[in-house]
């Protein structure tokens, strides 16, 4: 029987915590880093955010370290679009590296998008909806599995992690990939469908939105996506040791928070001269999100019952509750 520990927006008190002096040392070291990270992400620096560093993120990282055994610990971080995965990833990485002297490799599932040429082929040969990157079927799962396996072998080699440039909608050449040392303690692998599971084929028959109804009337696209999730992606995600879910209040928040992301992007690009970057309008965001809706809803529904850690977000985007399945 698995037990779970519930708490408010802090890490459960009954799970192993740090000694008080060690916690305070880490807090002092990390507070300036945390504040500058919040500023970069344009997140208000208030009492709640500082409290989350002390009572949630530092104890969570201490607990994560305890889960590592004799090889790199692979942490999967799932969260719907706009939930704050990449920000959380940066926070956790800073704490683990600067607070606990751990070696961390982090990347997003977005780094593994297929090249534009491969996706054009997919759109031509399988279904036109594959023109839009994002859903299972548009990532290089073979490359993703190979990189995780190389890290797990930990033979001290250098490793190149792909870089996808969304402004040109293509993968950068290998000479511009991110070089890392394959020997590390913790890997954080984040993405909107990381750890997601395929649906039962019967569930695919009825469209969930206008996009599926109008542009995937015979369900060919969603069946292909589901099949990818059931096989190639399941193989990729099977390497994950620990699954963490950032759980949004409900699916309507995806649109609301994705819009917020787009506004932040527009504001940041306004400062840069001669940037060719297409930000999306409201109708474009609505259409874009419809590609993700089916899997996002399904994951929101089923993942909380099996994820190792569920961080439930309130309407204010702050973690309001933490549920931890029984690990040590």
C-alpha positions as CSV (number, residue, x, y, z in Angstrom):
1,X,0.0,0.0,0.0
2,X,1.3,3.4,-0.9
3,X,0.8,6.3,1.5
4,X,0.8,9.9,0.5
5,X,1.7,13.0,2.5
6,X,-0.4,16.1,1.9
7,X,0.7,19.6,2.9
8,X,-0.1,23.2,2.1
9,X,2.4,25.0,-0.2
10,X,5.3,23.7,1.9
11,X,7.2,20.4,1.7
12,X,5.6,17.8,4.1
13,X,7.1,18.2,7.6
14,X,7.1,14.5,8.3
15,X,9.5,13.7,5.4
16,X,13.2,13.8,6.1
17,X,14.4,17.5,6.3
18,X,17.7,19.3,6.6
19,X,19.3,20.2,9.9
20,X,18.4,23.7,10.8
21,X,21.9,25.2,10.4
22,X,22.4,23.5,7.1
23,X,19.1,24.8,5.8
24,X,20.0,28.4,6.9
25,X,23.4,28.1,5.3
26,X,21.8,27.1,2.0
27,X,19.1,29.8,2.3
28,X,21.8,32.5,2.7
29,X,23.8,31.3,-0.2
30,X,20.8,31.0,-2.5
31,X,18.6,34.0,-1.7
32,X,20.5,36.4,-4.0
33,X,20.6,33.8,-6.8
34,X,16.9,33.1,-6.3
35,X,16.0,36.8,-6.4
36,X,17.9,37.4,-9.6
37,X,16.3,34.4,-11.2
38,X,12.8,35.7,-10.3
39,X,13.7,39.1,-11.8
40,X,14.8,37.4,-15.1
41,X,11.6,35.5,-15.2
42,X,9.6,38.7,-14.4
43,X,8.1,37.0,-11.3
44,X,7.2,39.4,-8.4
45,X,9.6,39.1,-5.5
46,X,7.3,39.0,-2.5
47,X,7.0,37.2,0.8
48,X,5.3,34.2,-0.8
49,X,8.1,33.6,-3.3
50,X,10.8,33.8,-0.7
51,X,8.8,31.5,1.6
52,X,8.6,29.0,-1.2
53,X,12.4,28.9,-1.5
54,X,12.7,28.2,2.2
55,X,9.8,25.9,2.9
56,X,9.3,24.1,-0.4
57,X,12.2,24.1,-2.9
58,X,15.2,23.6,-0.6
59,X,13.6,20.8,1.4
60,X,12.3,19.2,-1.9
61,X,15.9,19.3,-3.3
62,X,17.2,17.7,-0.1
63,X,14.6,14.9,-0.5
64,X,15.5,14.5,-4.2
65,X,19.1,13.9,-3.3
66,X,18.1,11.2,-0.8
67,X,16.4,9.3,-3.7
68,X,19.6,9.0,-5.7
69,X,21.2,5.6,-5.5
70,X,24.3,4.4,-7.5
71,X,23.5,6.1,-10.8
72,X,22.2,9.5,-12.0
73,X,18.6,10.1,-10.8
74,X,16.3,10.8,-13.8
75,X,13.6,13.2,-12.7
76,X,10.6,13.8,-15.1
77,X,8.9,17.1,-14.7
78,X,5.4,17.3,-16.2
79,X,3.2,20.3,-16.4
80,X,0.7,21.8,-18.9
81,X,1.7,24.7,-21.1
82,X,2.2,27.9,-19.0
83,X,2.4,26.0,-15.7
84,X,6.0,27.2,-15.0
85,X,8.0,24.1,-15.7
86,X,11.0,25.8,-17.2
87,X,11.1,28.3,-14.3
88,X,10.9,25.5,-11.7
89,X,13.6,23.6,-13.6
90,X,15.9,26.6,-13.3
91,X,15.1,27.0,-9.6
92,X,15.8,23.4,-8.8
93,X,19.0,23.3,-10.8
94,X,20.3,26.4,-9.0
95,X,19.5,25.0,-5.6
96,X,21.0,21.5,-6.4
97,X,24.2,23.0,-7.9
98,X,24.9,26.0,-5.7
99,X,23.2,24.8,-2.5
100,X,24.2,21.1,-2.5
101,X,27.2,21.0,-4.9
102,X,25.4,18.4,-7.1
103,X,26.1,18.0,-10.9
104,X,22.8,18.5,-12.8
105,X,21.9,18.2,-16.4
106,X,18.5,19.6,-17.4
107,X,16.7,19.8,-20.7
108,X,13.3,20.1,-22.2
109,X,11.4,17.7,-24.4
110,X,11.2,20.8,-26.8
111,X,15.0,20.4,-27.4
112,X,14.2,17.1,-29.1
113,X,11.8,18.4,-31.8
114,X,12.4,16.8,-35.2
115,X,14.0,19.1,-37.8
116,X,11.7,21.2,-39.8
117,X,12.5,19.0,-42.9
118,X,11.4,15.9,-41.1
119,X,8.2,17.5,-39.8
120,X,7.4,18.6,-43.4
121,X,7.7,15.0,-44.5
122,X,5.5,13.9,-41.6
123,X,2.8,16.5,-42.5
124,X,3.0,15.3,-46.1
125,X,3.0,11.5,-45.5
126,X,1.0,11.1,-42.3
127,X,-1.2,14.1,-41.6
128,X,-1.2,17.9,-42.3
129,X,-1.6,18.7,-38.6
130,X,2.0,17.5,-38.0
131,X,3.0,20.9,-39.5
132,X,2.6,22.2,-35.9
133,X,5.3,20.9,-33.6
134,X,4.5,19.8,-30.1
135,X,2.5,16.6,-30.0
136,X,4.0,13.1,-29.7
137,X,5.3,12.1,-33.1
138,X,7.1,15.5,-33.6
139,X,10.1,14.6,-31.3
140,X,13.2,12.6,-32.0
141,X,12.6,9.9,-29.4
142,X,15.6,7.8,-30.6
143,X,17.9,10.6,-29.8
144,X,16.2,11.3,-26.5
145,X,16.6,7.7,-25.4
146,X,20.2,7.6,-26.5
147,X,21.1,10.7,-24.5
148,X,19.5,9.4,-21.3
149,X,21.2,6.0,-21.7
150,X,24.6,7.7,-22.2
151,X,24.1,9.7,-19.0
152,X,23.1,6.5,-17.1
153,X,26.3,4.8,-18.3
154,X,28.2,7.8,-16.9
155,X,31.5,6.9,-18.5
156,X,32.8,10.4,-18.2
157,X,32.3,11.3,-21.8
158,X,31.2,14.7,-23.1
159,X,27.7,14.7,-24.4
160,X,26.0,17.1,-26.8
161,X,22.3,17.9,-26.2
162,X,20.3,19.3,-29.2
163,X,19.1,22.8,-29.3
164,X,15.8,23.7,-31.0
165,X,15.4,27.4,-32.0
166,X,11.7,28.2,-31.9
167,X,12.3,31.6,-33.7
168,X,13.3,29.7,-36.8
169,X,11.2,26.6,-36.0
170,X,14.2,24.3,-36.6
171,X,16.9,22.4,-34.8
172,X,20.3,24.1,-34.7
173,X,23.3,22.3,-36.4
174,X,25.2,19.9,-34.1
175,X,28.1,22.4,-33.8
176,X,25.7,24.6,-31.8
177,X,24.4,22.0,-29.4
178,X,24.9,22.2,-25.6
179,X,28.0,20.3,-24.5
180,X,27.7,18.7,-21.0
181,X,29.7,16.2,-19.0
182,X,27.7,13.0,-19.0
183,X,28.7,12.2,-15.4
184,X,26.1,13.8,-13.2
185,X,24.0,13.3,-10.1
186,X,20.6,14.4,-11.3
187,X,18.9,14.8,-14.6
188,X,15.8,17.0,-14.9
189,X,13.8,16.2,-18.0
190,X,10.8,18.6,-18.4
191,X,8.0,18.9,-20.8
192,X,4.2,19.2,-21.2
193,X,3.8,15.5,-22.0
194,X,6.7,14.1,-20.1
195,X,5.4,10.9,-18.4
196,X,2.0,11.1,-20.2
197,X,0.3,7.9,-21.1
198,X,-1.7,6.8,-24.1
199,X,-5.5,6.8,-24.0
200,X,-7.7,3.8,-24.6
201,X,-8.4,3.7,-28.4
202,X,-12.2,4.0,-27.8
203,X,-11.6,7.4,-26.2
204,X,-10.2,8.7,-29.5
205,X,-13.4,8.3,-31.4
206,X,-15.0,11.5,-30.2
207,X,-13.3,14.8,-31.0
208,X,-12.5,17.0,-28.0
209,X,-12.5,20.3,-29.9
210,X,-13.1,22.1,-33.2
211,X,-9.6,21.3,-34.5
212,X,-10.1,17.6,-34.1
213,X,-13.7,17.8,-35.4
214,X,-12.9,19.8,-38.6
215,X,-9.3,18.8,-39.4
216,X,-9.1,15.3,-38.1
217,X,-12.6,14.0,-38.8
218,X,-11.4,10.4,-39.4
219,X,-9.2,10.5,-36.2
220,X,-6.1,9.5,-38.2
221,X,-3.9,12.2,-36.6
222,X,-4.9,11.5,-33.0
223,X,-4.6,7.8,-33.5
224,X,-1.0,8.3,-34.8
225,X,-0.2,10.6,-31.8
226,X,-1.7,8.1,-29.3
227,X,0.3,5.2,-30.9
228,X,3.5,7.2,-30.6
229,X,2.7,7.8,-26.9
230,X,2.0,4.1,-26.4
231,X,5.3,2.9,-27.9
232,X,8.2,5.3,-28.6
233,X,7.4,7.8,-25.9
234,X,6.6,5.0,-23.3
235,X,10.1,3.6,-24.0
236,X,11.6,7.1,-23.5
237,X,9.6,7.8,-20.3
238,X,10.4,4.4,-18.9
239,X,13.9,5.6,-18.0
240,X,12.4,8.2,-15.5
241,X,13.0,7.3,-11.9
242,X,10.8,9.9,-10.3
243,X,7.8,11.8,-11.8
244,X,7.0,15.3,-10.6
245,X,3.8,16.9,-11.7
246,X,3.0,20.7,-11.7
247,X,-0.8,20.4,-11.6
248,X,-2.8,23.3,-12.9
249,X,-6.3,24.0,-11.4
250,X,-8.1,23.1,-14.7
251,X,-7.6,23.1,-18.4
252,X,-8.9,26.6,-19.0
253,X,-5.8,27.9,-17.2
254,X,-3.7,26.6,-20.2
255,X,-5.1,29.3,-22.4
256,X,-4.9,32.0,-19.8
257,X,-1.4,31.3,-18.7
258,X,-0.1,30.7,-22.2
259,X,-1.4,34.1,-23.2
260,X,0.5,35.5,-20.3
261,X,3.7,33.8,-21.5
262,X,3.2,35.3,-25.0
263,X,2.8,38.8,-23.5
264,X,6.0,38.4,-21.5
265,X,7.7,37.2,-24.7
266,X,6.4,40.2,-26.6
267,X,7.7,42.6,-23.9
268,X,11.1,41.0,-23.8
269,X,11.4,41.1,-27.6
270,X,10.3,44.8,-27.7
271,X,13.7,45.6,-26.1
272,X,15.7,43.8,-28.8
273,X,16.3,45.4,-32.1
274,X,15.9,43.6,-35.5
275,X,14.5,40.5,-33.9
276,X,12.5,38.4,-36.4
277,X,10.2,36.5,-34.1
278,X,6.6,35.8,-34.6
279,X,4.5,36.0,-31.4
280,X,1.0,34.6,-31.5
281,X,-2.3,36.4,-31.5
282,X,-5.2,35.2,-29.2
283,X,-6.9,33.2,-32.0
284,X,-3.6,31.6,-32.9
285,X,-2.9,30.6,-29.3
286,X,-6.4,29.1,-29.1
287,X,-5.8,27.0,-32.2
288,X,-2.3,26.1,-31.1
289,X,-3.6,24.8,-27.7
290,X,-6.2,22.7,-29.4
291,X,-3.4,20.5,-30.6
292,X,-2.4,19.7,-27.0
293,X,-5.9,19.6,-25.4
294,X,-6.6,15.9,-25.6
295,X,-3.3,14.8,-24.0
296,X,-3.3,17.7,-21.5
297,X,-6.9,16.8,-20.3
298,X,-6.1,13.1,-20.1
299,X,-2.9,13.7,-18.1
300,X,-4.5,16.2,-15.8
301,X,-7.1,13.5,-15.1
302,X,-4.9,10.4,-14.6
303,X,-1.4,11.5,-13.6
304,X,-2.0,12.8,-10.1
305,X,-2.8,9.3,-8.9
306,X,0.6,7.9,-10.0
307,X,3.1,10.8,-9.9
308,X,5.7,10.6,-7.1
309,X,5.2,14.3,-6.3
310,X,2.3,16.5,-7.2
311,X,2.6,20.2,-6.8
312,X,-0.9,21.6,-7.1
313,X,-1.0,25.2,-8.3
314,X,-3.6,27.7,-7.2
315,X,-5.2,30.3,-9.5
316,X,-2.4,32.7,-8.5
317,X,0.2,30.3,-10.0
318,X,1.7,29.6,-6.6
319,X,2.0,26.1,-5.2
320,X,-1.0,25.7,-2.9
321,X,-0.6,22.0,-2.0
322,X,2.0,19.2,-2.2
323,X,1.3,15.5,-2.3
324,X,4.2,13.0,-2.1
325,X,3.8,9.3,-2.7
326,X,5.6,7.1,-0.3
327,X,9.2,7.0,-1.2
328,X,11.8,7.0,1.6
